[in-house]
Amino acid sequence: MAHRTPIESGCPDNRPFLHPKLAKNYGNWKYHDRPRPGVLHHVAWDGDEVWTVRAGTQRQMDVYTIRKLCDIADTYADGHVRFTIRSNIEFMVGDPNKVAPLINALTESGFPVGGTGNSVSMIAHTQGWLHCDIPGTDASGAVKALMDDLYTEFIREEMPNRVHMSTSCCEINCGGQADIAIIMQHTKPPKINHDLVANVCERPAVVARCPVAAIRPALVNGKPSLEVDEKKCICCGACYPPCPPMQINDPEHSKLAIWVGGKNSNARGKPTFMKMVASGIPNNPPRWPEVSAIVKKILYTYKEDARPWERLSDWVERIGWPRFFEKCDLPFTKYLIDDWRGSRANLNASAHIRF
């Protein structure tokens, strides 16, 4: 038998792990509804029914927590469990009598059931201090602190529309677009350890990595190194991953910023890019109170003022940016809500883009 070539790209096939009724009726559902927050009910054309119970997790989990979740799945859901892209966990059952005991078991174990419909779902976030090699803050810690305050909004469906939030621990923003996003904001150019650059960094790659061509090769103390044109530098931190001696994280000058209005879906409106509405927020672990206060002000203002089914971006588009800043008690500066009209000069400074 010929040796099978392994497939090293893409996601593994999930079909062998699906609930039998999900596999049987894959793509063949008559309708679905939500009997209560945190529970999805799917009905197939042949009458099969599946209930999915969604609960929130802390994402970065220890072995004890994973075993507890697996024990709950074995006891109440015949082992059928999956994680969502926002790090919620879902248990699938084919018997309606198993739904209530499953919810009780999750709640008693500290896993809130919710995150469906018009709720604040779990915050998608980057790796933070535990796993990432370039974090300026702990994304998971900021998420934990904020979701402690937004617990009731997770277990209820009382928002005008669903609210997706994200947190990124550097300006590369692998947290992605979101209704409300918390993103690292560096305010000073990197500090270069010239003694290490030659041995650690591939200098041409670092030069090419800069989006505004602010880095160039240099000879410092007789050693090959790099230098930064601080007039061009936009403090994005893109040079730090390929060259750790170009340290940009700073306990005083690395701040946090709040962005709003991002949306990936095209439901009821086209996808939108988020825009910065607050900057220079202290990076203040372990609870980040200043961040939580601004996010909650924006969120609850949106909840009170938006019309039914308006996403946050739709609400801002209707009331306008001046009223948004006024209602949310946020100061406005010329550096906020860049809509790219003024980016022409910035991008023309790049070695890669010309208009």
Buried (B, 14 or more C-beta within 10 A) or exposed (E): EEEEEEEEEEEEEEEEEBBEBBEEBEEEBEEEEBEBBBBBBBBBEEEBBBBBBBBBBBBBBEEEBEEBBEEBBEEBBBEBBBEBEBBBBBBBBBEEEBBEEBBEBBBEEEBBBBBBBBBBBBBBBBBBBEEBEBBBBBBBBBBBBBBEBBEEBBBBBEBBBBBBBBBBBBBBBBBBBBBBBBBBBBEEBBEBBBEBBBEEBEBEEBBBBBBBBBBEEBEBEEEBBBBBBEEBBBBBBBBBBBBBBBBBBBEEBBBBBBBBBBBEEEEEEEEBEBBBBBBEBEBBEEBBEBBBEBBBBBBBBBBEBBEEEBBBBBBBBEBEBEEBBEBBEBEBEEEBBEEEEEEEEBBEBBEEEEE
